[in-house]
Amino acid sequence: MTDVTDVTDVTDTDFEAEVIGAELPVLVEFTAGWCPPCRQMAPVLKALASEEGDRLKVVQLDVDSNPETTNAYKVLSMPTFMVFRDGEPVKSMVGARAKRRLLEELADVL
């Protein structure tokens, strides 16, 4: 079992189980190793996972190694954040942002 404070990596293979089938709302960061704003978001997402872990699951998906999911949700820019609730995407945000702003934007889905 992974530590709840960690941001889980998901793939095309386990996206259905980890995200679509999750009981909690899930924040998915569509990310890439070559994307500087994505790297800036790592500590923000880790803090978010640690503070909101009981209400929100935080995962990341590498767009380069998981093209099926990336294309299925028409993700074009990195980082893209998508919130899934009950298996459906309910919110989408593009670009790095401060933790406070991210929390404000997530308030209506938590």
RODO-2510 file (C-alpha; in nm, 4 decimals, decimal comma):
residues 110
     n   res          X          Y          Z
     1     m     0,0000     0,0000     0,0000
     2     t     0,1357     0,3414    -0,0899
     3     d     0,1544     0,6217     0,1597
     4     v    -0,1507     0,8483     0,1224
     5     t     0,0711     1,1547     0,1223
     6     d     0,2288     1,0486    -0,2041
     7     v     0,1102     1,1503    -0,5452
     8     t     0,0391     0,8216    -0,7220
     9     d     0,1511     0,7619    -1,0779
    10     v    -0,1253     0,6234    -1,2971
    11     t    -0,1010     0,4760    -1,6460
    12     d    -0,3293     0,3942    -1,9383
    13     t    -0,3502     0,0446    -1,7888
    14     d    -0,4698     0,1340    -1,4376
    15     f    -0,6433     0,4695    -1,5034
    16     e    -0,9844     0,3017    -1,4975
    17     a    -0,9219     0,1367    -1,1599
    18     e    -0,7335     0,4230    -0,9951
    19     v    -0,9334     0,7205    -1,1232
    20     i    -1,2662     0,6206    -1,2787
    21     g    -1,3380     0,3665    -1,0048
    22     a    -1,2151     0,5778    -0,7127
    23     e    -1,4494     0,6537    -0,4248
    24     l    -1,3005     0,9973    -0,3579
    25     p    -1,2787     1,2796    -0,6108
    26     v    -0,9481     1,2447    -0,7977
    27     l    -0,7214     1,5271    -0,9130
    28     v    -0,5222     1,4064    -1,2121
    29     e    -0,2185     1,6013    -1,3249
    30     f    -0,1356     1,5307    -1,6874
    31     t     0,2383     1,5872    -1,6794
    32     a     0,5635     1,5326    -1,8664
    33     g     0,9255     1,5027    -1,7589
    34     w     1,0321     1,7765    -2,0030
    35     c     0,7784     2,0292    -1,8679
    36     p     0,9279     2,2856    -1,6212
    37     p     0,5867     2,4087    -1,4886
    38     c     0,4975     2,0435    -1,4212
    39     r     0,8094     2,0051    -1,2079
    40     q     0,7157     2,3248    -1,0208
    41     m     0,3828     2,1658    -0,9327
    42     a     0,5356     1,8559    -0,7698
    43     p     0,5728     2,0032    -0,4171
    44     v     0,2304     2,1698    -0,4446
    45     l     0,0628     1,8411    -0,5355
    46     k     0,2513     1,6533    -0,2649
    47     a     0,1342     1,9068    -0,0044
    48     l    -0,2202     1,8872    -0,1406
    49     a    -0,2165     1,5063    -0,1246
    50     s    -0,0921     1,5193     0,2311
    51     e    -0,3402     1,7847     0,3519
    52     e    -0,6496     1,6777     0,1589
    53     g    -0,5826     1,3045     0,1342
    54     d    -0,8997     1,2154     0,3213
    55     r    -1,1176     1,4084     0,0709
    56     l    -0,9147     1,4028    -0,2487
    57     k    -0,6928     1,1529    -0,4253
    58     v    -0,4028     1,3109    -0,6162
    59     v    -0,2470     1,1255    -0,9084
    60     q    -0,0287     1,2100    -1,2054
    61     l    -0,0173     1,0661    -1,5527
    62     d     0,2856     1,0989    -1,7800
    63     v     0,1473     1,2058    -2,1180
    64     d     0,4423     1,0694    -2,3151
    65     s     0,4085     0,7137    -2,1889
    66     n     0,0260     0,7133    -2,1684
    67     p    -0,1083     0,8469    -2,4994
    68     e    -0,4449     0,6664    -2,4815
    69     t    -0,5705     0,8442    -2,1707
    70     t    -0,4116     1,1733    -2,2778
    71     n    -0,5922     1,1603    -2,6131
    72     a    -0,9174     1,0335    -2,4639
    73     y    -0,9442     1,3522    -2,2552
    74     k    -0,8040     1,5768    -2,5314
    75     v    -0,5167     1,7013    -2,3181
    76     l    -0,2974     1,9354    -2,5232
    77     s    -0,1080     2,1468    -2,2678
    78     m     0,1038     2,0558    -1,9680
    79     p     0,0287     2,0620    -1,6900
    80     t    -0,3430     1,9999    -1,7240
    81     f    -0,5330     1,9227    -1,4059
    82     m    -0,8569     1,7330    -1,4296
    83     v    -1,0879     1,6487    -1,1426
    84     f    -1,2867     1,3281    -1,1712
    85     r    -1,5865     1,2574    -0,9506
    86     d    -1,7917     0,9386    -0,9795
    87     g    -1,5897     0,8457    -1,2864
    88     e    -1,6645     1,1682    -1,4763
    89     p    -1,4371     1,4672    -1,5399
    90     v    -1,6055     1,7583    -1,3593
    91     k    -1,3357     2,0249    -1,3837
    92     s    -1,0321     2,1015    -1,5944
    93     m    -0,7557     2,3575    -1,5393
    94     v    -0,4475     2,4253    -1,7471
    95     g    -0,1154     2,5612    -1,6236
    96     a     0,0850     2,5742    -1,3039
    97     r    -0,0675     2,7627    -1,0129
    98     a    -0,0016     2,8346    -0,6475
    99     k    -0,1405     2,5926    -0,3917
   100     r    -0,3818     2,8520    -0,2520
   101     r    -0,5268     2,9163    -0,5965
   102     l    -0,5486     2,5453    -0,6709
   103     l    -0,7360     2,4887    -0,3438
   104     e    -0,9751     2,7736    -0,4250
   105     e    -1,0442     2,6217    -0,7653
   106     l    -1,1020     2,2795    -0,6110
   107     a    -1,3350     2,4070    -0,3371
   108     d    -1,6524     2,3406    -0,5359
   109     v    -1,5602     1,9801    -0,6157
   110     l    -1,4346     1,8719    -0,2740
***
